[in-house]
């Protein structure tokens, strides 16, 4: 299952990497998920911390 924040993160990563195809989206989402998981464990924050406090989702929900 792909969450909304993963899609938004994937689009941002693709823009930074200048990727225009969708062939590696699942790989990028896997990398993003792994990086977020590592950051959460390193910073000792709850498992869903970044999913619930993501500024990009809060701004999008207000629109």
Short mmCIF file of the C-alpha atoms (twelve columns), coordinates in Angstrom:
data_MODEL
# 
_entry.id   MODEL 
# 
loop_
_atom_site.group_PDB 
_atom_site.id 
_atom_site.type_symbol 
_atom_site.label_atom_id 
_atom_site.label_alt_id 
_atom_site.label_comp_id 
_atom_site.label_asym_id 
_atom_site.label_seq_id 
_atom_site.Cartn_x 
_atom_site.Cartn_y 
_atom_site.Cartn_z 
_atom_site.pdbx_PDB_model_num 
ATOM 1  C CA . UNK A 1  0.000  0.000  0.000   1 
ATOM 2  C CA . UNK A 2  1.337  3.427  -0.945  1 
ATOM 3  C CA . UNK A 3  0.459  6.358  1.298   1 
ATOM 4  C CA . UNK A 4  -0.135 9.933  0.142   1 
ATOM 5  C CA . UNK A 5  3.028  11.200 1.850   1 
ATOM 6  C CA . UNK A 6  5.074  8.582  -0.008  1 
ATOM 7  C CA . UNK A 7  3.750  9.765  -3.358  1 
ATOM 8  C CA . UNK A 8  4.464  13.404 -2.498  1 
ATOM 9  C CA . UNK A 9  7.960  12.478 -1.298  1 
ATOM 10 C CA . UNK A 10 8.564  10.433 -4.436  1 
ATOM 11 C CA . UNK A 11 7.533  13.350 -6.656  1 
ATOM 12 C CA . UNK A 12 9.895  15.680 -4.798  1 
ATOM 13 C CA . UNK A 13 12.784 13.207 -5.051  1 
ATOM 14 C CA . UNK A 14 12.105 12.685 -8.757  1 
ATOM 15 C CA . UNK A 15 12.117 16.443 -9.319  1 
ATOM 16 C CA . UNK A 16 15.454 16.778 -7.535  1 
ATOM 17 C CA . UNK A 17 16.935 13.872 -9.502  1 
ATOM 18 C CA . UNK A 18 15.397 15.147 -12.756 1 
ATOM 19 C CA . UNK A 19 13.623 11.820 -13.377 1 
ATOM 20 C CA . UNK A 20 10.736 11.933 -15.820 1 
ATOM 21 C CA . UNK A 21 9.825  8.230  -16.016 1 
ATOM 22 C CA . UNK A 22 7.922  6.069  -13.551 1 
ATOM 23 C CA . UNK A 23 9.973  2.878  -13.820 1 
ATOM 24 C CA . UNK A 24 11.813 3.393  -10.523 1 
ATOM 25 C CA . UNK A 25 8.958  4.763  -8.407  1 
ATOM 26 C CA . UNK A 26 8.627  1.641  -6.257  1 
ATOM 27 C CA . UNK A 27 12.391 1.601  -5.689  1 
ATOM 28 C CA . UNK A 28 12.402 5.306  -4.741  1 
ATOM 29 C CA . UNK A 29 9.464  4.802  -2.372  1 
ATOM 30 C CA . UNK A 30 11.380 1.928  -0.754  1 
ATOM 31 C CA . UNK A 31 14.429 4.159  -0.277  1 
ATOM 32 C CA . UNK A 32 12.287 6.989  1.128   1 
ATOM 33 C CA . UNK A 33 10.524 4.618  3.532   1 
ATOM 34 C CA . UNK A 34 13.855 3.181  4.707   1 
ATOM 35 C CA . UNK A 35 15.334 6.669  5.217   1 
ATOM 36 C CA . UNK A 36 12.311 7.820  7.214   1 
ATOM 37 C CA . UNK A 37 12.388 4.670  9.325   1 
ATOM 38 C CA . UNK A 38 16.095 5.200  10.064  1 
ATOM 39 C CA . UNK A 39 15.560 8.874  10.930  1 
ATOM 40 C CA . UNK A 40 12.696 8.028  13.287  1 
ATOM 41 C CA . UNK A 41 14.723 5.379  15.120  1 
ATOM 42 C CA . UNK A 42 17.813 7.607  15.293  1 
ATOM 43 C CA . UNK A 43 15.838 10.556 16.670  1 
ATOM 44 C CA . UNK A 44 13.748 8.377  19.019  1 
ATOM 45 C CA . UNK A 45 10.442 9.751  17.752  1 
ATOM 46 C CA . UNK A 46 7.218  7.719  17.381  1 
ATOM 47 C CA . UNK A 47 6.956  5.453  14.352  1 
ATOM 48 C CA . UNK A 48 4.381  7.630  12.563  1 
ATOM 49 C CA . UNK A 49 5.948  10.972 13.542  1 
ATOM 50 C CA . UNK A 50 6.834  12.164 10.036  1 
ATOM 51 C CA . UNK A 51 3.581  10.894 8.531   1 
ATOM 52 C CA . UNK A 52 1.481  12.846 11.034  1 
ATOM 53 C CA . UNK A 53 3.613  15.999 11.231  1 
ATOM 54 C CA . UNK A 54 4.538  16.408 7.571   1 
ATOM 55 C CA . UNK A 55 4.142  20.085 6.727   1 
ATOM 56 C CA . UNK A 56 3.438  19.372 3.081   1 
ATOM 57 C CA . UNK A 57 0.384  17.267 3.974   1 
ATOM 58 C CA . UNK A 58 -0.862 19.801 6.518   1 
ATOM 59 C CA . UNK A 59 -0.658 22.568 3.934   1 
ATOM 60 C CA . UNK A 60 -2.346 20.423 1.295   1 
ATOM 61 C CA . UNK A 61 -5.203 19.473 3.661   1 
ATOM 62 C CA . UNK A 62 -5.904 23.181 4.362   1 
ATOM 63 C CA . UNK A 63 -6.531 23.887 0.662   1 
# 
